[in-house]
Amino acid sequence: MTDPVNPPPKRPRRPVLLELEPDAPAAPRGPQARTLSEEIPNPADAPAIDPLEAPLPRPRTMEMVTRLVGRRPSRLTRLFLNAGVALFTFLLGVAALDFINRLLTTYPLLGWIAVILFALFTLAALGMALREWRAWRRLGRIDRIQRAAGAALAGQDFDAAKSVTDQLVSLYAGRPELEWQRQRLSERRGETFDAQTLLTLAETEMLAGLDQQARREIEAAARTVAATTALVPLAFADVAAALAANLRMIRRMAEIYGGRAGAIGGWRLARTVMTHLIATGAVAAGDDLIHTVAGGGVLAKLSRRFGEGLVNGALTARVGIAAMEVCRPLPFLSQPRPRVGSLVSRGLRGLFGEEGKN
């Protein structure tokens, strides 16, 4: 029997060994919290929606027009042309005099009629030469006003600015449609006391309306060139149409601002404008015009001719802006300088019959 008073001592417990199984894969965890930046994909990693596969349209027509007009012939070429024209004129005059002399001997009445006609032709030729000289002289007058205005602005010379304003008023003295503008400028010029303010006032009063006319001419020319390039498939027909439209636009710029360039003067003015564009590299910048005006990828996929027409229209607008800067008596001070995109968009709205809508 066990003694209830003195129980026997308990045996110490032995350590228990548990055999563990091989490492098992970790159990999947519950849903984890993700940040907003991890849930939303980065737009930069997205594929291109409309990758550009077709080549961008090139302004082939306007590039050729620029080379035709802006390229200056060499001295040998000029000597050949001048000598050829002089020789042809001399031979034609000698042949005409010999013909009139024989006609006077054989048929006196017909001979005198030929003398009268030859005299009228000579007077007409002298009149045309005088008109060309006066037109080129007016363009030189505008150039002198531009230079004087630049010098007055650079030196802040108020007396020089007053002289430029007087020359500007004298330039437009023979145009009755600017009579109200001249009177308003004469009334307000006493309120100015510095060169910048006076020339800004002269620009606002005298040139703001002329700028609107010049913009409309540029829009019409850009519309004509764009439509001709897009719709006329004949080779060199678009080049001839673009050349005629640009020459007419440049002559209209001179007429609007008081130059009134003749045939020879208009060609020389066009060459001056094109030379300026070539020197600044504006004609070669066709890709930026595509993307700025309407998007090159869309145009290239829609129609190559339409894209080329739009770029040619944009380059025509750029030529018109350069012609404005050449023919304008004052630089752009307070009046906004025309932008290519705005002119082309308005010109295309006119192409679809929405020119008068805003």
Summary of the structure (lengths in Angstrom):
residues: 358
radius of gyration: 39.3
end to end distance: 120.9
largest distance: 183.8
contacts: 993
relative contact order: 0.12
helix: 71%
strand: 0%
